[in-house]
Structure formats: structure tokens, C-alpha cells
């Protein structure tokens, strides 16, 4: 590893296996880190082991060794633990899910070999199969416990990582549609990444998955996958085909590979796509900004621009609060304002599919009666799901003349 500062790190936090990579500025690409010194094993089991003698934790292959050979306490299904709020008992002691997650993140980040990690890290991007409220909260608490401020980490799902990985490659591999076959030992799913050049910015969409169960027998598996490829690709033009997952092997896919490579289609197979895609996302968002002309339409992204019309420094202006195109778990905003002849807050909203500006009001029942321009409020917007935004308003009073009444208004809206 040749980077020691301004690190951009990608972590694939998988159900069974996890990976870590960093952005190699000399090679100008994400580079995977091996879980074995001098080796090429890039996947580590997503598990944690409590070492009883040392009274600390280790992860991955080391965790399996200490649990097997040294009597360590193995904590399996760390992914599942982080999907819940319930505490976990280890050696008779209760731990919150985020506490165990923090220990796992510390362990996997040690493979970077960097001292003063928080200081020398520009951003850590973690990608998961999908993200729910509880997982987001656990990751936030874990990173906070490790000393990382909010601006130094990001979360995203596999779909978004696929988008950033695909569009970080050479343009000829994504100037048309990109096919994605994701394997498990039991089945395969197909998703299509499409670009709509008729919109500005260019809209990029990952279609819903089509899933097919696959036989265990190698010959039957190859035949069934061949049929699935013909069905899903059809006559459409593809710049490239990406294959991920543990259920695929070139040993059984002889006929399938011929169909995939038909008409010299570019086909890529590997299990480091999501970690590299997370790393590419960090590089793009923080430094390159080469994809400004593209907008990824994901279920995890907020599609509404939200702001308010108010007087700023004495002049009427539009004050933006939420910007469309960001992950829902990153979308929050706050400000202080003074009411002017109104007992209602009015938000200006426009969405990607409805660009015309709409006004959405929020009444403040029971607001104290005061002279005009003497009611100061604290306003906070925070998304709690891809579509739901929680609006919180607090009365701050107006100095010693009009102390705060302590009243708080909350409302959950779908713009």
C-alpha cells in the first residue's frame, strides 16, 4: 500500500464475507487489500472473535483461527446483528450491535496499516446489500465511537456501488446498457443498468432484478443459465456484462460463456466489484465530480429538492435545505428563522418527475402570541426513509424579552 494520507477507503460489508480496498493515486484506481500477508485472498468472513486472554477482538480469518485454536468467543452473523436493535450477550456481558460493529470496522481497517486513521482518512465508504433505518443508525453510532465525524464516512447499497463501479470504467464498457448477473449457490438474478441521454442530467437507472433458480448439477446449471441469458439479454445492445457472486464458475459455464461473449461482448467476473464501487464513489463525490452530468435514480436516493423562500440579509431569496440525488440517510438540514406575520411554515418542493415548484405548508398550532418578528424558531429536516422526511420545529423564544415556551412541533411528510 502506497497511500498514507487523504485515504479514500471502500468496504464491502457482506452477509458472509467482507472486503476492503483503497484508492491508489499512483495507479489511479481502487486497489483491493489481501486478508493474508503476501497473499491474494481478498475476502474475509464477516465475523468477530473475542479473545479471552488478550481481552480484545479480531476479525476475519484471524477470528476463525482464535475461535478454533485458542478458545476465543466467536460472534457469527454480524450482518444480521446490525439489522437489529437488540443487544447481544458475549461472555455474560451485553453489547449493543453498534459496539460490535465498531470493533469489526476497527479490525478490518487495520489491514490498511495506517496510524492515526481518522486524521489520515479522507473518507470511508461502506456498501451493503441494502440499507434500512436500523443499519444506518448502527453504522452512525459505530463510526462516532471510533472518532469519525459524519463528513468522513458514507453509506450506500450494492445498487449504487454497481453504478459507480460501472461508470468509473472505460467509457466503451458503459456507453450503452450494462448487464449484471449476481449469483448465489441457489440462484442467479439479472439487472440492467440503462442510460437515458434524452434527459438533462442523463438519468441512469438500475432495473428491478429478475431471479431464476439454478440446478445443483453442473451440466443442468449451465443449460438453465444459458436459457436465462437468452431470455434476459434478448436483442438489446450491451456495452458490457458484469458477473458477481459465489455461485458462478467457469468450470461449469462452458456454453453460457459462449452466449455471454456472443458478438464480442465484454464480460467481466469478480467479487471485488462492490468494494471498488464504494471506493470509486468516494473518489467521485469528494474529488473528481466527473459524473455531474448524470443522475442515478435509485430507491435509496431522495428525489425532491426542498427549500424555503425567506429574507436573507434583508433581501428575498430561495434558501435550499435538501438537494435531490443524495442518499436518504445523508439528507438532513437545519436552520434558524424568525416568523414574519405568519403562523405557518411554507416549503418549496420540486421533484425529478415533477419539476414545477409546489408549496407545502406546515401549521404551528399553539404558537405563542408575540409581536411580529419576535418568534425565533429552530427548523430541522431529516429523512427517515427514502420517501419520508421528519420535520422538527422548536420555539427558541426571543432573548430575555420572550423566553422560549419549550414547544416542539414534529411532522413526517412525503414530498
N, C-alpha and C positions, 0 to 999 in steps of 0.2 A: 504494500500500500504506500502510495507516494503523496498522500494528502495529509496535512497536519492542522490546517485551519480552514475556516469557511466551508466546513464539510456539508455536503448535501447527501443525506442517507435515505435509502429506501428499505423498508422492512415489509416482507410478506408474512403476515400473521395468519397462518393457515390452521385448519381444524386439526390436522395430523402433523404437518411439517411446516417449518418456517424457514425463511431465508433473509439474508441481509446483503445489501450492496451499497456502494458509494459512487459518487460521480468522479471519474478520473479526468481531471482537467487537461492532462497531457494527451491522453488518448481521445478526449472529447466524447466520452460515452460512459454509461453506468457500468461498473465492474463488480461482479459477484465476489464475495469472500467465502473461502472454504472453511468448513467446520472442523477440518483436520489440518494441522500444520503441514505444509508441503503437499497436501493432497488436493483432490478435485471434487470433494463431496460438499455440495453447496446447500443441502437440505439438512435441517436439524429437527428432531422430534419436538413438537410443541408441548414440552413438559418441564417440570421444575422439581428439583430434589432438595430436600432439607438435609444438609449434612450434620449429623448429630454431634460429632466430635468438634468440628470447627464452628458449629452453630451459625452457619451461613447457607447460601443457596448456590446451586449450579444448574445449568440448563443443557438441553440437547443431549448429545452423545455422552458428555461428561455426567449428566444427570442419570442416564441409564446405567453407566458404569458404577457410580457410587451407590445407587439403589440395589444393584445386583451383587456387588462385591463387598461393599463396606457398610451395609445396613442402613443406608440413607432412606429417608421417608419420601417416597415418590408421590408427586401430585400430578395425576393424569387429567386429561380433558380440560386443560387450561382455557381453551377457547370456549367451551361450554360454561365454565365457571364465570367467565367475563360477560356472558349473556344474561347473568342473573344478579340480583341484589343481595341474595342470601350469603351470609358469612360461611366460611369453610373452617373446619376444625383440623389443625395439624399439630400432632403431639399434645393433644389435650388443650390447645390454645386456639381461640377463634381469630380468624383473619378475614378482613374484607376482601372481596375479589380484586379491587384495585391495588391492594397491598401486594398480593401475589403477582399481579400483572407487572407492577413496578419492578419486582425482583427479576422477573423474566426479561423485561426490557433491559435492565442493567446488565444481565448476563450476556444477552446476545450482542449488546453494544460493546462489550469488552473485546470482541473479535476485531474491532477497529484498531485496537492498540493505541488509543489516544488518551493522554492525560488531560485533565480539565475539559471534560467532554462538553459541558454546557457552554463554556467560553469559546471553544473552538468549533462548535457546530453552528452552521447557518440555519439548517432545517432538517428535521426528521419527518419523513412521510411514511405513515403506516397504512397498508392496504389490507382489507379483509373481504371475504366473500360478500358480505352485506353488513350494513351498519344500522343498528337500532338505537333508541334513546339510552338504554341502559349501558350498552357497549361504549357509546360516546362519553357518557358520564364517567365510566370506569377509566377510560384512557385519559380523560382530562385530569382526574384525581391522581392517576399514576404518574403522569408527566409532571404535575405540580409537585408531587412528593419528591421527584428526582431533581427538582430545581429548574425545570424548563418552563419559561414563560410561554403564554399562548402563541406568540408570534414565531416560536421556534419549532413548532410541530404542526402537522396537518394529518387529517384522516380522509381516506377515500375508499370506495368499494372497488371490486375487481373490474367492473364495467368501465369506470373512469380510468383505472390503471391501463386497461387494454387500449383505450382511446389515446392516452398519452404515449404509450409504447409504440402503437402503430404509426402515429403521426410524427414520432421522433426519428423514424427510419427514413431511408432514401425515398424521395417523392414517388418514384416509379412503383413502389410497393403499396401505395395507398391513394394514388390519384383516381382510381375507380373504387369499387366496393372492396372490402376486406372480409374474408370468411374466417370464422373462429369455431373450431371443433374442440370442445372441452370434454375430456374423458374421465370417467371413474371406472373402477373394476367392473361395475354392473351396467353402465350405460354411457351414451355419448349425447351431448347437446350441441346444437348448431345455432350460432348467432351471426347476423350480418351487420357490418358497420357500413353505413351509407353516407354520402356527402351530397348535399343539395346546393349546387352552385347558383341556383336562381335566387337565393336569399342573401341578404347582407345583414350581419355577417353570415358566412356559409354555415348552414346548420348541419351538424353531424349527429347521427342517431344510431344507436345500437338496438337492433330489433329484438323483440322478445324471443327467448330460446325455444327451439323445437327439440324435443327429447325422444330418444329411441333406446329401448333396452337392447343389450347385446348378449349373444350366447357366450358360454364359457369356452366351448370348443373353438380352437384357433381357426380351423377351416370355415366353420359356420360363422364365426365372428367376422372374418374377412368378407364373406359373401353378404352378410347383413349390412356391414358398414358400406360396402360398395353400393348397395341399393339406396342407402341413406344419403350418400354423397350425390348420387344421380338425382335423387328427389330434391335435395336442398339447393344444390348449385344450379340445376336446370340449365337454361341457355344464357343466364346472366354473365356479364363480364366481371372478372375479379382481378385486381392487381396482385393480390397475394392471398395465401391461406395460412392461418396460424393454428397449430395444434398444441394443446396443453393437456396435462393430466397423466396420471399413473396407469390408466387403462390402455394406453396405446403402445404398441411395439412394432418395429419394422420386421420383427421375426414372423409375425402372422399376417401383416398387412400388405402382402405382395401385390395382389390385384387392386387393392384400394389405392395404393401409392400410384399405380399406373393411371388410374382415373383422376386422382388429385392433380397429377402432373400433366394432364392432357393439355395439348396446345401450349406447352412450355410454361404453364402456370408456376409461379414461385411458391414453394411450400416450405414452411419453417416449423420445426418441432423443438420444444424445450420447456422446462419447468421453472425458468427464472424470469418469465415474462412479467409477472405482476410486481416483483421486487424492482425490476428495472423500470417498469412503467411508473411506479411510485417515485423512483429517483428522478426520472425524466420529468415528472410533473413538478417536482420541487425546483428543478433547474429552469423549466419554462416559466413558472409562476413568479419566481423571485429574480430571475436574471434575463433570460432570453426574450420572453414575450413575443416569440415568433408566430404564435397562433392567435394573435389578436383578431385576425380576420375570420376566425372560426368560433362557433359556439356549440359545445357538446350538450345535447338535450338528454339529460339523464333524469331518472326518477329521484335521484338524490339531490338534484340541483334546484334552487329556488328560481322560479321563472318570473318573479314580479319585481319591478322597481318601485320602491316605496319612499316617499318624501313628504315634505310639508311646505306650504307657502307661508312665509313669515317675513318679518322685517329683520334684516341682519345689518348691523352697523347703521341703522336708520333708513336703509333702502330696502324696498320689496325684493325678495329673491326666493328661488326654489332651493330648499335645503334637503339634500339627499340623505336618506337614512339606510336603506337596504338596496343593494345593487344586484340585479338579476345575474344568473350564471355562476353563483357561488354555491358551495355545498350548504345544505340547510343547517348543519351543525356548526358552521362557521359564521352564519348570518345573525349578527346582533348589533345593536346600535343604541346609543343613549345621548341625551342632551338635556339642558335646562332651558325653560322658556317662561315667558310672562304672558298671561292672558290679556287680550285687548278686546273688551266689550263682547265677550263670549263665554259660554259655559260648556263649550264643546270643542273637541279636537278634530281637525279635518285632515285626513291623509290623502295624498295624491298618488294614485296607483296606476301603473300600466304593466301589462304582461306581454310575453313574447307573442302569444297568439291574439292578443287584443291590445295593440299598441296605442289606441286612443286613451287619453288620460281620464280616469274616473276619480270622483271624490267620495271617500268613505268616512263617515262621521263616527265619533265615539263620545257619547254623553258622559258627563261627570255629575251624577246626581248627588245632592247633599254637599256640593262645594260651598265653602264658607262665603258669606256675603261680605265683600270688601270693596273699597273704592277701586275704580278702574286702574289697571296696570299695577296692582299691588298683590296679585296672586302669582307666586312663582312655583313652578312645577318641575319635577324630575320625570323624564319620559324614558322608558326602556322598551326596546323591541327585541325579542329573542325567539327564533324559530325552535319549535319543539318536535317538529316532524317536517317532511318535505313540503307540506301544504299549510300546516298550522303555525301561526305566529302568535306568541303570547305578548300582549301589550300591558305594561305596568306603569301606572301613573301615581306619583307620590306628591302630596302637598308639602312644600318646603317653607311655607309662610313667607314673610317679607321683613326680615330683620327683627328688631325688637318691637317695632310698631304692631306687626301682625304675626305672632308666633305660629308655627305650624300646628295644625289641628291633628296631625298624625294620620290623616285619612289616606287610604290607598285604594285605587281602582284597578281592577285587572279584567282583561277580556281576551279570549282566544278567538282569533279571526282567521278566515281563509280568504285571502285577497282574490 
